[in-house]
Amino acid sequence: MRELRIHGGPRVAVTAAVTVACTALLSAPAAHGADTVSGIAVNPEREAYYGDLHLHTNYSFDAYMEFGAQVDPEGAYRFARGGPGKFLDQVVPRTSPPLDFMAVTDHSELIGVLNTLEDPTSPLSQSEIGKGFRAHDPQVVRQLLHSWISKAGPPGVDSKALTQSAWQREIDAANHNYQPGTFTTFIAYEWTAAPGGQNLHRNVIFRGDKAPSPFTAIDSKRPEDLWTFLEGIRKEGYEVLAIPHNPNASNGLMFDWIDSDGKPIDEAYAERRAANEPLVEISQNKGQSETHPALSGNDEFSNFEIFDFAQRFRKDHSSKIEGSYVRDGLGRGIEIAQRNAGVNPFKYGFVGGSDYHNGLSDSAERAFAGFESAIDPNKIPDLDLWMSRTLDIVPGEHEQLTGEMYESGSAGLTGVWAEQNTRESIFAALRRKETFATSGTRLKFRFFGGWSFKDDLMKKKDWVRVAYHDGIPMGGDLPAKPAGKGGPGFLVSALKDPNGANLDRLQVVKVWLEGGKHAERVYDVSLSNGRRVDLKTGKAPAVGNTVDLHTATYTNTIGATQLSALWRDPQFDPKVPAVYYLRVLEIPTPRWSTLLSVKRGQPLPQGVSPTIQERGWSSPIWYVPAAEPHR
């Protein structure tokens, strides 16, 4: 046992165990109809809502200093609802439909400190380092950058007082912009631990209208200590969860076999992690973290939006692949569960986000112009103007930054299936993991598992009602296998983005244990245009490609507007634990880098795909064999 100073509170003993009662409370699914807001319609079969749970404004130290953010939390919520934004002193119109929900997740470390330079009377503006920054003194700029990286704060300034004031304004902005039934906001922040440059960030999301002062990486860089903080404030009445950052930049630590002390993950650790972190970010601006070609060599669609740059891991020292991708993490989780009484530390549902550092959440390809800040190329005539801001601060990295810019992608989205658009209902969906992620498109899809689905169920109008009654949705556990039943059936259904591309195919990804190690396979379960899987190769013909690279346009003359199927696992073994999730692929469309190059009359950038097959991922469904009775 050791002691930990919880932010602003007494010393708390940290033990290896977590109470069974706490775990049971956090793991229990929300009851139907619970926590609804009076006067707002309730859909018992749930509706899909789209949002962003990872966004930075000028309250984030790096967003203001390195990326020129000019939007505060109020402005971020206004833009998400459909209003205009601001970037590089230009008005930026929204290109995508308004979001249904959003959380501003500014870095908790030094939150709201550097942007006080906008006020010439602020303590930071009046300080020597503030005056030097405003005078563009390179030495002062480097000193400030180091103060952010070290989390020490600008010397000679009371950062604590500034952060407390900023945090209250963050809370006020979330509450002021909450419109139950129309637009849901969550009080939130990002815990920004990156030991050795290895990204272990978590977004911390609160359900209610109040939140304590943030726990920061200044308090501790250990995820276990963040969980202790969360467990403590739940006893004070705060409902809260944490979402690990897109793990591709974690250098293998996000889904490691060991804890922060280098000890093998045990049952107590697994319980705590599963209770505090029900979700993981699978797609955002810094690439996707579903899988990697080196991990999934037989998956022909694994080479999608791979981001090779990560914190201090550059091209010559990239992030370790093993332990940094979600599919691998799902497999490791069921391996660990076999050793720890069935407790799985990596039992994650999926979300997507932007991680933009300009306060302007817009997931359209045409609304992105590189890296974490640039948005709407139609309103940013000179990308070099933006690049120069970063190059002034980090001299000598032009080649790296240019490569990193083109490997960056447009924002992802989180989808939830909830009874109504309120904090209570959406948070309950997040907690039970009835969520899905997309690479930015507004796909709408369902994924149910069950033992008694009839072959003609999807032809019936009330199939969703029956699916909820007789099965479990994405994010859930298959119940024990009934006697006499065969393998489980999975209902899959998807509709195209009404403003986007047609669908290519629906796939079910399965991960299971084989010889004590995890294995994987991707099944094509529904194909557009009458295509069929080749029985010899196990692959389906490509859907085709209508993209004109000269004009950066495409047509919906191929693909389907909707696809559905009832799929049964042909290799199901009732004695083997397995996890399944749905992947939905669109037909090829022009990537943002192609749209931007054609607009400017420039050659297409080398080393990146000129097209993209946007996609979505459902939260998984787990199967765990019933324990053998003791004899």
PyMOL commands that set and color helices and strands:
alter all, ss='L'
color gray80, all
select helices_A, chain A and resi 20-27+61-65+73-80+114-118+123-126+128-134+138-150+159-176+195-197+223-234+247-249+267-276+326-339+365-367+377-379+383-393+398-407+423-432+457-459+463-470+592-600
alter helices_A, ss='H'
color red, helices_A
select strands_A, chain A and resi 2-5+11-14+47-52+85-87+90-92+101-103+184-186+188-191+202-206+240-244+279-284+287-288+349-352+413-418+435-438+444-450+472-473+489-495+503-514+517-527+562-568+578-586+589-590+611-612+615-618+621-623
alter strands_A, ss='S'
color yellow, strands_A
deselect
rebuild
show_as cartoon
